[in-house]
């Protein structure tokens, strides 16, 4: 997807990114982080940035006790995600690093190809430090294109907890390579 202009949500008429950012309820946050209002940003990156800012603003308005309550509610899900992450690291990490990052041959981690559910954003912001969220916002605003997901760096995904679609995706090559070695994983 090529970079595109921002759109007014109610009319879908294009506006300049500077006008979009100035009309954005989080424009002060954007400028605080040092973003250039005139920067061309892809629609994907803009949508990601808006979601992160909206969630951070909402969660920032909640009391510590309410945040604690939400964190307790998501504990079963976090245990499930921890189990999935451990399984992926144990069985797929080496092959996925080679296919996704080093050789660029897998469909996972491709440019603007991941789907982030709103719940992914909420949980990620809830678990992340301010600095981690700032890093995501900065990478979205400074993205210069390329073949890979904007969040993928040499060390892996920048998200505190990868989006569920990313964590659960296994290409055919990775599945075949791992299951050939250990059919008990089926």
TISETI-102172 format. One line per 2 residues: number of its first residue (from 1); their letters; for each residue x, y, z of C-alpha. Coordinates in nm, 4 decimals, always signed. Example, Ala and Ser with C-alpha at 12.3 -4.5 7.8 and 13.67 -1.06 7.14 Angstrom:
2
1) AS) +1.2300/-0.4500/+0.7800; +1.3670/-0.1060/+0.7140
//
This chain:
186
1) XX) +0.0000/+0.0000/+0.0000; +0.1393/+0.3394/-0.0960
3) XX) +0.1336/+0.6309/+0.1479; -0.1947/+0.8138/+0.1228
5) XX) -0.3492/+1.1294/+0.2520; -0.5560/+1.1309/+0.5666
7) XX) -0.9338/+1.1337/+0.5314; -1.2096/+1.2966/+0.7289
9) XX) -1.3786/+0.9943/+0.8835; -1.7332/+1.1154/+0.8221
11) XX) -1.6863/+1.2088/+0.4544; -1.3794/+1.0092/+0.3467
13) XX) -1.2616/+1.3259/+0.1700; -0.8837/+1.3571/+0.1616
15) XX) -0.7190/+1.6199/+0.3746; -0.3543/+1.7020/+0.4186
17) XX) -0.1732/+1.5150/+0.6928; -0.0973/+1.8437/+0.8657
19) XX) -0.4681/+1.9305/+0.8713; -0.5470/+1.5769/+0.9879
21) XX) -0.3005/+1.5979/+1.2731; -0.4147/+1.9435/+1.3781
23) XX) -0.7758/+1.8195/+1.3838; -0.6797/+1.5050/+1.5703
25) XX) -0.7754/+1.5044/+1.9397; -0.4262/+1.3738/+2.0148
27) XX) -0.2342/+1.6373/+1.8152; -0.0690/+1.7672/+2.1320
29) XX) +0.0522/+1.4154/+2.2027; +0.1828/+1.3842/+1.8487
31) XX) +0.3778/+1.7089/+1.8741; +0.5050/+1.6205/+2.2225
33) XX) +0.6592/+1.3094/+2.0708; +0.8274/+1.5181/+1.8028
35) XX) +0.6342/+1.4066/+1.4974; +0.6295/+1.6273/+1.1902
37) XX) +0.2731/+1.7248/+1.1064; +0.3446/+1.7496/+0.7359
39) XX) +0.4793/+1.3969/+0.7108; +0.3070/+1.1658/+0.4642
41) XX) +0.1843/+0.8615/+0.6520; +0.0206/+0.5508/+0.5090
43) XX) -0.3414/+0.4915/+0.6027; -0.2346/+0.1729/+0.7845
45) XX) +0.0225/+0.3573/+0.9961; -0.2185/+0.6415/+1.0671
47) XX) -0.4878/+0.3982/+1.1815; -0.2371/+0.2189/+1.4044
49) XX) -0.1160/+0.5495/+1.5493; -0.4711/+0.6696/+1.6180
51) XX) -0.5627/+0.3446/+1.7960; -0.2511/+0.3534/+2.0150
53) XX) -0.3091/+0.7161/+2.1114; -0.6800/+0.6640/+2.1786
55) XX) -0.6175/+0.3638/+2.4026; -0.3316/+0.5316/+2.5866
57) XX) -0.5458/+0.8390/+2.6504; -0.8390/+0.6310/+2.7756
59) XX) -0.6292/+0.4066/+3.0005; -0.4437/+0.7123/+3.1286
61) XX) -0.7730/+0.8470/+3.2609; -0.8489/+0.5373/+3.4684
63) XX) -0.7632/+0.4985/+3.8347; -0.4852/+0.2649/+3.9471
65) XX) -0.7413/+0.0349/+4.1032; -0.9389/+0.0132/+3.7775
67) XX) -0.6186/-0.0617/+3.5825; -0.5350/-0.3296/+3.8399
69) XX) -0.8820/-0.4796/+3.8027; -0.8469/-0.4960/+3.4243
71) XX) -0.5033/-0.6562/+3.4566; -0.6515/-0.9212/+3.6883
73) XX) -0.9334/-0.9896/+3.4394; -0.6882/-1.0583/+3.1580
75) XX) -0.4638/-1.2961/+3.3588; -0.6116/-1.6167/+3.2074
77) XX) -0.5596/-1.4748/+2.8585; -0.2027/-1.3711/+2.9441
79) XX) -0.1283/-1.7242/+3.0690; -0.2619/-1.8650/+2.7401
81) XX) -0.0512/-1.6176/+2.5426; +0.2550/-1.7070/+2.7507
83) XX) +0.2029/-2.0763/+2.6733; +0.1695/-2.0016/+2.3011
85) XX) +0.4804/-1.7821/+2.3049; +0.6824/-2.0505/+2.4869
87) XX) +0.5689/-2.3136/+2.2363; +0.6557/-2.0902/+1.9407
89) XX) +0.9996/-2.0061/+2.0826; +1.0786/-2.3678/+2.1584
91) XX) +0.9679/-2.5142/+1.8264; +0.9572/-2.2384/+1.5650
93) XX) +1.1832/-1.9489/+1.6616; +1.4879/-2.0510/+1.4600
95) XX) +1.3038/-2.1352/+1.1395; +1.0713/-1.8333/+1.1621
97) XX) +1.3630/-1.5959/+1.2122; +1.5260/-1.7335/+0.8972
99) XX) +1.2082/-1.7320/+0.6830; +1.0524/-1.4071/+0.8056
101) XX) +1.3343/-1.1745/+0.8841; +1.6501/-1.2966/+0.7156
103) XX) +1.5293/-1.4357/+0.3820; +1.2008/-1.2417/+0.3360
105) XX) +1.0287/-1.5529/+0.1983; +0.7376/-1.6018/+0.4372
107) XX) +0.4007/-1.4300/+0.4237; +0.4169/-1.3412/+0.7910
109) XX) +0.5536/-1.0071/+0.9044; +0.4985/-0.8533/+0.5610
111) XX) +0.4410/-0.4838/+0.5104; +0.0983/-0.3671/+0.6279
113) XX) -0.0098/-0.7301/+0.6227; -0.0845/-0.7830/+0.9892
115) XX) -0.4234/-0.7375/+1.1430; -0.4319/-0.5878/+1.4869
117) XX) -0.7531/-0.6281/+1.6754; -0.8559/-0.3491/+1.9099
119) XX) -0.8115/-0.5891/+2.2012; -0.4488/-0.6401/+2.0896
121) XX) -0.3937/-0.2650/+2.1127; -0.5625/-0.2368/+2.4543
123) XX) -0.3641/-0.5239/+2.6049; -0.0386/-0.4036/+2.4505
125) XX) -0.0791/-0.0494/+2.5849; -0.1945/-0.1828/+2.9214
127) XX) +0.1207/-0.3952/+2.9562; +0.3672/-0.1544/+2.7961
129) XX) +0.5678/+0.1234/+2.9502; +0.5235/+0.4784/+2.8256
131) XX) +0.8594/+0.4454/+2.6514; +0.7506/+0.1271/+2.4697
133) XX) +0.4332/+0.2925/+2.3413; +0.6327/+0.6041/+2.2438
135) XX) +0.8643/+0.3774/+2.0422; +0.5669/+0.2311/+1.8540
137) XX) +0.4301/+0.5777/+1.7823; +0.7670/+0.6999/+1.6659
139) XX) +0.8278/+0.4023/+1.4364; +0.4842/+0.4518/+1.2797
141) XX) +0.5569/+0.8180/+1.2114; +0.9082/+0.7619/+1.0748
143) XX) +0.8390/+0.4542/+0.8626; +1.0128/+0.4819/+0.5274
145) XX) +0.8597/+0.1748/+0.3662; +1.0195/-0.1561/+0.2874
147) XX) +0.9143/-0.5177/+0.2675; +0.8504/-0.5927/+0.6333
149) XX) +0.6030/-0.5023/+0.9020; +0.6715/-0.1590/+1.0502
151) XX) +0.6984/-0.3196/+1.3962; +0.9537/-0.5858/+1.2990
153) XX) +1.3138/-0.5079/+1.3836; +1.6214/-0.7287/+1.3925
155) XX) +1.5481/-0.8349/+1.7529; +1.1864/-0.9239/+1.6688
157) XX) +0.8521/-0.7545/+1.7183; +0.8437/-0.4168/+1.8968
159) XX) +0.5090/-0.4919/+2.0590; +0.5218/-0.5867/+2.4273
161) XX) +0.2868/-0.8705/+2.3341; +0.2589/-0.9498/+1.9632
163) XX) -0.0857/-0.9224/+1.8050; -0.2656/-1.2585/+1.8290
165) XX) -0.2721/-1.2993/+1.4502; +0.1066/-1.2738/+1.4416
167) XX) +0.1593/-1.5105/+1.7317; -0.0697/-1.7771/+1.5889
169) XX) +0.0425/-1.7583/+1.2249; +0.2683/-2.0354/+1.1005
171) XX) +0.3501/-2.0639/+0.7314; +0.3369/-2.4021/+0.5616
173) XX) +0.7149/-2.4212/+0.5366; +0.7617/-2.3671/+0.9119
175) XX) +0.4920/-2.6186/+1.0050; +0.6285/-2.8807/+0.7667
177) XX) +0.9887/-2.8323/+0.8821; +0.9027/-2.8603/+1.2521
179) XX) +0.6452/-3.1382/+1.2255; +0.8821/-3.3543/+1.0176
181) XX) +1.1183/-3.3551/+1.3154; +0.8516/-3.4191/+1.5793
183) XX) +0.5135/-3.5560/+1.4713; +0.3968/-3.5600/+1.8348
185) XX) +0.3355/-3.1846/+1.8014; +0.0415/-3.2454/+1.5642
//
